[in-house]
């Protein structure tokens, strides 16, 4: 009797977890099938986490000098050491930073991070700078995972992109300057959002879309530069799929809506102080300067020399740099090459590299001039990622195709470039030691071209007690820019302290002619009038100062003193009351109001204020209290 063949057994479908593991294994197998049988790539893949660990250590050592640096008197005062809003989450500070512009930007997430630093380290700069370094290291890891995924798990691309990002000297400014916390922080959320969006493209799971949107919100409220994020998402989808689907365009609407809202808020904030009068430069100068800045970003990526905290506009230099006129030719030629590769070869990589770089730079190319510099190292922090990815992909191609001898030469050149970058970063980190060192560095590279450098170095000398050097620097600042209101005001302050009030008044008058709303010059011009006995001239200055700085009790007290010495005691009482309302712990203000009240017969009120002044520790003239009783 023939044996019966048993029916085939029904196989159970694999679980979702197992299916996911199988897909991952298949993906890895697909990647490794494209690998040439070289020990180098196999070793890189197997030891990628150890290599990443080594990169983190090298990055920390390269930025180690940063941890000993001080605050810089360029925005650090407004962000940190003269900003009471970061000194605790109470007193409404947590919500206040959500609507208050700091250095012309609304960036609550950044301000909350600074509040955390203050809670742990008060005004110790090393706490803030260590946080910057830590976030930069996190960003390095995020760059690795982003490039690793984008290159279809090519570990060499991830490592090259991450190493160049971590160690490039152009990125020192973003890490070594406390004010650039916004730069490293927005990048962390920006990169996180790009990675989760790639996960969304892979899985089509809504949770990754929602997480991407959340990370974008955190990024754009760390620094408004993240408003370009939706464009980068579209670029990612194009690079991945070679097209943009209608579904993608619809899903991008919330991202563009948030970008538009933040953009409008930012333009309103910056139009007051940061955006330069459009008539300052001609249209031709704006166009050439934009191309020059773009060209210099490319040049300094390969040759990061003569780095500076401040780059003057090239048409101010003598002779004018040749790249100022050659910039448009260079950029248009490179864009033409990228376009040719796309049209003739279907090369999406060229399009991705070029557009990632341009999209993330478009807002700071100075066609609409923001600030007084043609470019800034910090602006390359995100844009360079696209260029580094392109270099990584190029080297990967040479290695995988085993193009001899270029594979060995290119690999050796890349290792040397990474080590040279680490050394350059170590050196550049020390230039940010303090305000004196960074502004001296600018002056040595661009002598008599950057008035801001002389102004701020003068402030550094003044704070450190070297008033003669401060005066010398401020005088040079005025020579370089005769219309520099702050330099005139600061120099006037020096003569005010020397009690040379006529010379001080000349300088304060000039400062207020250049900037009628310059509060500091207004206050000290009023003080100078008081010291010369010209009370009637001082009164309108104090009144204007109180409008410009309504919460400063000093101006209200000064106005009260003028009224009192002019015999207008009723107005003096009101002015001293305004000073007390703003600083109720200052006994001097109570004493002044007591004198004014006594002069108009309000003896009971005068006695009460005098007793309050005594309780607060103010030493009144002998017998004053007894005379009121």
Number of C-alpha atoms within 10 A of each C-alpha: 3 4 5 6 6 6 6 6 6 6 6 6 8 10 9 9 8 11 12 12 12 13 11 12 12 12 14 13 12 13 13 16 10 11 15 14 11 11 9 11 19 15 10 16 16 11 13 16 11 11 14 18 13 12 20 22 12 17 23 21 15 23 27 18 19 27 20 15 21 20 24 24 17 16 17 18 14 15 21 24 19 13 12 12 22 25 20 18 15 10 10 10 17 16 13 14 19 15 12 15 16 16 16 18 21 24 25 24 21 24 24 21 18 26 22 17 24 20 14 12 13 18 16 14 22 18 18 28 26 21 20 26 23 16 19 28 22 18 24 26 22 22 29 24 21 23 28 21 17 18 18 14 19 22 24 23 27 28 25 26 28 29 27 26 29 30 28 25 28 27 24 29 26 24 26 30 27 29 25 20 27 26 28 28 26 28 26 23 23 26 24 21 26 22 21 20 22 21 17 18 17 11 11 12 11 10 13 20 19 15 16 26 20 13 21 26 23 22 29 28 24 29 25 21 24 25 25 21 22 22 16 20 19 17 22 20 17 16 19 18 12 13 11 15 12 8 8 13 11 9 11 15 12 12 19 16 13 16 22 14 11 22 18 10 17 19 14 13 19 18 13 10 12 16 17 16 11 12 7 10 11 9 12 9 16 20 16 20 26 24 25 27 24 24 19 18 22 17 12 17 17 10 14 18 12 11 19 22 17 22 20 17 20 22 13 11 13 8 8 12 13 10 18 20 15 14 21 19 13 16 16 12 12 13 16 12 14 20 18 15 16 16 11 8 9 13 16 19 19 20 21 23 22 18 21 21 22 16 15 24 21 16 16 20 22 22 18 15 21 18 14 16 16 23 25 19 20 18 21 23 22 23 20 26 22 21 23 23 29 21 18 24 21 14 21 22 14 17 23 15 13 14 11 10 10 13 18 15 10 16 15 11 12 17 13 12 17 18 17 15 23 24 18 19 27 22 16 24 25 20 25 25 20 18 23 20 16 21 28 17 20 24 20 10 16 17 15 17 21 23 23 22 27 29 26 24 24 30 24 22 18 17 11 10 11 13 16 12 16 24 24 14 23 29 21 17 26 19 14 17 16 15 16 20 22 22 30 26 26 25 24 30 25 19 17 22 11 10 14 14 21 15 17 26 23 14 24 31 20 20 26 20 13 16 15 14 15 18 19 19 29 27 22 22 28 30 23 27 19 20 14 13 13 14 20 14 15 24 21 14 23 26 19 18 25 21 14 15 16 16 15 16 22 22 27 26 25 25 26 30 25 25 22 22 14 12 13 16 22 16 17 27 23 18 25 28 21 22 25 21 13 15 15 15 15 17 22 21 27 27 24 22 30 26 21 28 21 16 16 13 10 14 18 14 15 25 22 16 21 26 19 20 23 17 12 15 13 17 12 15 7 8 8 12 15 8 9 16 9
